[in-house]
Amino acid sequence: MSRLRNLAALPYDYLSTFYWGLFSPRLTEDSPLVVHQAVVLNEGAEGLEILLSVRSDVRGWELPGGRVEDGEDPLDGLVREVEEETGFWVEADRHVGDYVRTGFRPHTARVYLCHVIGGQRRLSSETLDVGWFDTTRLPRMLLPWYRQPIADGLSQGEQVHRRLEHQGLQSIYSAVAIDFRMRWSGQGVTPGRRS
């Protein structure tokens, strides 16, 4: 039954995402979108782990984070967004880079390396799953545009990267395929530590 419910939501979710990605930036926004995201690392029993989440709109494992509110300090906004999405309080260690994305939903993802300072795993209406994953075995259903920021966050250097990425038809196709597989499987939860 959950499989049918997940698939029944496809038309609404995809139309909303289509509007958000193609029309909203051009019709309703005064300034380019900037989101703040976290590569949250933790030393687990098996080695270094990364915190990932699955949102309820387009499903796929991704870095937690989101949009900073007007007048909010960017790092405070990052901490708030990560806590809202995962239940964990984090502290930023360094700025990993800015990922300027063109094509579908133009935006800049400002990514920070972070560590947990408190809280516990919690889901919300916008976050369907949260898990810790071994950094050497990222989930198969990780949305593809998160691989580079994760690799940059895991690098030992202090360099702040600035990367230009185009999200064209291949990116859209990959996201739809991952989303569909996750919905078909009942949510697409892959093995990861859930605590």
Secondary structure, 3 states (H helix, E strand, C coil): CHHHHHHHCHHHHHHHHHHHHHHHHHHCCCCCEEEEEEEEEEEECCEEEEEEEEECCCCCEECCEEECCCCCCHHHHHHHHHHHHHCEEEEEEEEEEEEEEEECCCEEEEEEEEEEEEECCCCCCCEEEEEEEECCCCCCCECHHHHHHHHHHHCCCCCCEEEEEEECHHHHHHHHHHHHHHHHCCCCCCCCECC
